Structure formats: structure tokens, C-alpha cells
Amino acid sequence: MTVEEINRLIDRYLEGLTSPEEERQLAVEVNRADAPQEWLIIREMLGELTLGEAICDEVVKTRRRRHLWHYSG
């Protein structure tokens, strides 16, 4: 995502318009090592639980893809 897209997502989050999936995506973006300082408050607002959910979702997707590939051959 671009910085502009993330900022729009932050605006939607602050307005209470984001879906749980968008919040997980936002959690990943604001926790990047190169995230701007102004995103720190959003990181705190989202909390570690949302980031944990996002990381778990990615692990499950990766395993599912690997699992499907293994049985399709």
C-alpha cells in the first residue's frame, strides 16, 4: 500500500468505517519498521491483538496454499 492509501485507511478507521479485515491490514502497515512517527498513535489504538490477528491470517493463507499445492500434484 502507498502512504496515501494508508492515510485514507487511517481516516476511515478514525471515522469508524473500517471492516475487521481493513483494520488487520492497517495494523500490519502501521507496524512496519519504516512507518512514519505520526502512525504510532494509530498503532497504539489498534493494539497488538489486531496485529496478531493479521499475522495469523497471513500464516494460515501461506499454509493453505502450500497444503493445496502438496495435494494437487
N, CA and C atoms as a LAMMPS dump frame, in Angstrom:
ITEM: TIMESTEP
0
ITEM: NUMBER OF ATOMS
219
ITEM: BOX BOUNDS ff ff ff
-5.0000000000000000e+02 5.0000000000000000e+02
-5.0000000000000000e+02 5.0000000000000000e+02
-5.0000000000000000e+02 5.0000000000000000e+02
ITEM: ATOMS id mol type element x y z
1 1 1 N 0.837 -1.189 0
2 1 2 C 0 0 0
3 1 3 C 0.878 1.247 0
4 2 1 N 0.391 2.27 -0.633
5 2 2 C 1.122 3.533 -0.636
6 2 3 C 0.802 4.297 0.646
7 3 1 N 1.608 5.279 0.948
8 3 2 C 1.381 6.125 2.128
9 3 3 C 0.021 6.806 2.024
10 4 1 N -0.324 7.243 0.823
11 4 2 C -1.616 7.911 0.619
12 4 3 C -2.781 6.953 0.911
13 5 1 N -2.674 5.723 0.445
14 5 2 C -3.72 4.729 0.703
15 5 3 C -3.844 4.42 2.192
16 6 1 N -2.707 4.325 2.854
17 6 2 C -2.717 4.055 4.291
18 6 3 C -3.335 5.219 5.046
19 7 1 N -2.994 6.441 4.647
20 7 2 C -3.578 7.605 5.31
21 7 3 C -5.095 7.652 5.126
22 8 1 N -5.558 7.269 3.938
23 8 2 C -7.017 7.206 3.716
24 8 3 C -7.645 6.135 4.608
25 9 1 N -6.962 5.011 4.746
26 9 2 C -7.463 3.943 5.607
27 9 3 C -7.475 4.388 7.065
28 10 1 N -6.464 5.146 7.469
29 10 2 C -6.43 5.702 8.824
30 10 3 C -7.633 6.616 9.033
31 11 1 N -7.913 7.47 8.061
32 11 2 C -9.072 8.359 8.163
33 11 3 C -10.363 7.557 8.316
34 12 1 N -10.509 6.502 7.517
35 12 2 C -11.704 5.652 7.613
36 12 3 C -11.78 4.978 8.985
37 13 1 N -10.623 4.544 9.494
38 13 2 C -10.575 3.913 10.816
39 13 3 C -11.021 4.888 11.897
40 14 1 N -10.527 6.103 11.832
41 14 2 C -10.874 7.113 12.838
42 14 3 C -12.349 7.513 12.764
43 15 1 N -12.948 7.347 11.596
44 15 2 C -14.37 7.635 11.429
45 15 3 C -15.243 6.43 11.763
46 16 1 N -14.609 5.3 12.087
47 16 2 C -15.349 4.091 12.421
48 16 3 C -15.939 3.38 11.22
49 17 1 N -15.311 3.519 10.053
50 17 2 C -15.863 2.97 8.821
51 17 3 C -15.107 1.755 8.282
52 18 1 N -14.108 1.267 9.009
53 18 2 C -13.306 0.158 8.505
54 18 3 C -13.892 -1.187 8.901
55 19 1 N -13.663 -2.151 8.029
56 19 2 C -14.053 -3.531 8.321
57 19 3 C -12.952 -4.173 9.172
58 20 1 N -13.234 -5.311 9.79
59 20 2 C -12.172 -6.006 10.54
60 20 3 C -10.964 -6.337 9.664
61 21 1 N -11.204 -6.713 8.419
62 21 2 C -10.105 -7.01 7.5
63 21 3 C -9.259 -5.765 7.238
64 22 1 N -9.9 -4.623 7.031
65 22 2 C -9.158 -3.377 6.813
66 22 3 C -8.357 -3.004 8.058
67 23 1 N -8.89 -3.261 9.224
68 23 2 C -8.174 -2.964 10.461
69 23 3 C -6.949 -3.864 10.611
70 24 1 N -7.068 -5.125 10.227
71 24 2 C -5.905 -6.019 10.269
72 24 3 C -4.842 -5.547 9.284
73 25 1 N -5.278 -5.14 8.102
74 25 2 C -4.349 -4.633 7.09
75 25 3 C -3.665 -3.361 7.596
76 26 1 N -4.432 -2.492 8.205
77 26 2 C -3.887 -1.255 8.754
78 26 3 C -2.88 -1.554 9.861
79 27 1 N -3.182 -2.534 10.695
80 27 2 C -2.267 -2.905 11.775
81 27 3 C -0.911 -3.321 11.223
82 28 1 N -0.916 -4.085 10.155
83 28 2 C 0.34 -4.512 9.538
84 28 3 C 1.111 -3.301 9.015
85 29 1 N 0.408 -2.407 8.332
86 29 2 C 1.062 -1.243 7.729
87 29 3 C 1.653 -0.295 8.773
88 30 1 N 0.923 -0.004 9.838
89 30 2 C 1.427 0.958 10.826
90 30 3 C 2.489 0.346 11.729
91 31 1 N 2.679 -0.963 11.658
92 31 2 C 3.716 -1.618 12.456
93 31 3 C 4.98 -1.907 11.66
94 32 1 N 5.038 -1.439 10.418
95 32 2 C 6.252 -1.615 9.624
96 32 3 C 7.4 -0.841 10.276
97 33 1 N 8.596 -1.324 10.061
98 33 2 C 9.779 -0.676 10.63
99 33 3 C 9.958 0.746 10.108
100 34 1 N 9.528 0.997 8.864
101 34 2 C 9.704 2.316 8.271
102 34 3 C 8.45 3.197 8.383
103 35 1 N 7.528 2.824 9.275
104 35 2 C 6.289 3.592 9.443
105 35 3 C 6.596 4.989 9.998
106 36 1 N 5.929 6.007 9.464
107 36 2 C 6.139 7.372 9.965
108 36 3 C 5.75 7.504 11.445
109 37 1 N 6.384 8.413 12.105
110 37 2 C 6.151 8.652 13.535
111 37 3 C 4.679 8.95 13.842
112 38 1 N 3.994 9.663 12.936
113 38 2 C 2.603 10.041 13.194
114 38 3 C 1.655 8.838 13.189
115 39 1 N 2.111 7.691 12.726
116 39 2 C 1.264 6.497 12.743
117 39 3 C 1.324 5.766 14.086
118 40 1 N 2.22 6.175 14.965
119 40 2 C 2.372 5.476 16.248
120 40 3 C 1.09 5.468 17.066
121 41 1 N 0.351 6.56 17.056
122 41 2 C -0.889 6.618 17.832
123 41 3 C -1.911 5.634 17.268
124 42 1 N -1.936 5.47 15.963
125 42 2 C -2.85 4.501 15.346
126 42 3 C -2.428 3.09 15.739
127 43 1 N -1.122 2.848 15.757
128 43 2 C -0.6 1.551 16.182
129 43 3 C -1.083 1.232 17.596
130 44 1 N -1.009 2.21 18.472
131 44 2 C -1.455 2.003 19.855
132 44 3 C -2.967 1.797 19.925
133 45 1 N -3.713 2.544 19.126
134 45 2 C -5.168 2.41 19.125
135 45 3 C -5.602 1.026 18.652
136 46 1 N -4.928 0.511 17.629
137 46 2 C -5.27 -0.806 17.098
138 46 3 C -4.871 -1.91 18.07
139 47 1 N -3.771 -1.72 18.736
140 47 2 C -3.312 -2.698 19.714
141 47 3 C -2.651 -3.914 19.093
142 48 1 N -2.042 -4.688 19.932
143 48 2 C -1.317 -5.871 19.486
144 48 3 C -2.254 -6.984 19.048
145 49 1 N -3.467 -7.027 19.57
146 49 2 C -4.406 -8.072 19.213
147 49 3 C -4.705 -8.049 17.719
148 50 1 N -4.957 -6.875 17.176
149 50 2 C -5.259 -6.758 15.747
150 50 3 C -4.056 -7.167 14.915
151 51 1 N -2.861 -6.768 15.326
152 51 2 C -1.655 -7.161 14.601
153 51 3 C -1.487 -8.672 14.667
154 52 1 N -1.725 -9.248 15.818
155 52 2 C -1.629 -10.698 15.961
156 52 3 C -2.593 -11.418 15.042
157 53 1 N -3.806 -10.9 14.918
158 53 2 C -4.799 -11.486 14.01
159 53 3 C -4.309 -11.404 12.564
160 54 1 N -3.738 -10.277 12.204
161 54 2 C -3.255 -10.088 10.834
162 54 3 C -2.123 -11.055 10.523
163 55 1 N -1.2 -11.21 11.444
164 55 2 C -0.084 -12.131 11.238
165 55 3 C -0.6 -13.561 11.141
166 56 1 N -1.533 -13.918 11.999
167 56 2 C -2.117 -15.256 11.973
168 56 3 C -2.814 -15.516 10.644
169 57 1 N -3.561 -14.551 10.149
170 57 2 C -4.244 -14.692 8.862
171 57 3 C -3.246 -14.983 7.743
172 58 1 N -2.118 -14.279 7.738
173 58 2 C -1.108 -14.488 6.705
174 58 3 C -0.491 -15.878 6.804
175 59 1 N -0.241 -16.345 8.02
176 59 2 C 0.327 -17.685 8.217
177 59 3 C -0.646 -18.741 7.711
178 60 1 N -1.921 -18.581 8.033
179 60 2 C -2.937 -19.538 7.586
180 60 3 C -3.027 -19.553 6.061
181 61 1 N -3.017 -18.38 5.426
182 61 2 C -3.075 -18.325 3.965
183 61 3 C -1.881 -19.046 3.346
184 62 1 N -0.692 -18.823 3.897
185 62 2 C 0.52 -19.449 3.383
186 62 3 C 0.435 -20.96 3.53
187 63 1 N 0.016 -21.422 4.689
188 63 2 C -0.091 -22.865 4.911
189 63 3 C -1.142 -23.48 4.01
190 64 1 N -2.251 -22.794 3.828
191 64 2 C -3.325 -23.31 2.986
192 64 3 C -2.834 -23.448 1.552
193 65 1 N -2.112 -22.441 1.044
194 65 2 C -1.58 -22.504 -0.309
195 65 3 C -0.608 -23.674 -0.445
196 66 1 N 0.267 -23.831 0.528
197 66 2 C 1.258 -24.895 0.499
198 66 3 C 0.556 -26.252 0.561
199 67 1 N -0.473 -26.336 1.403
200 67 2 C -1.225 -27.574 1.573
201 67 3 C -1.944 -27.945 0.279
202 68 1 N -2.58 -26.998 -0.379
203 68 2 C -3.279 -27.257 -1.625
204 68 3 C -2.311 -27.68 -2.732
205 69 1 N -1.152 -27.044 -2.77
206 69 2 C -0.154 -27.386 -3.776
207 69 3 C 0.32 -28.821 -3.576
208 70 1 N 0.527 -29.211 -2.331
209 70 2 C 1.013 -30.543 -2
210 70 3 C 0.038 -31.623 -2.477
211 71 1 N -1.249 -31.41 -2.318
212 71 2 C -2.234 -32.416 -2.682
213 71 3 C -2.704 -32.341 -4.134
214 72 1 N -2.373 -31.272 -4.818
215 72 2 C -2.826 -31.154 -6.204
216 72 3 C -1.897 -31.859 -7.176
217 73 1 N -0.726 -32.27 -6.736
218 73 2 C 0.268 -32.86 -7.623
219 73 3 C 0.227 -34.299 -7.663
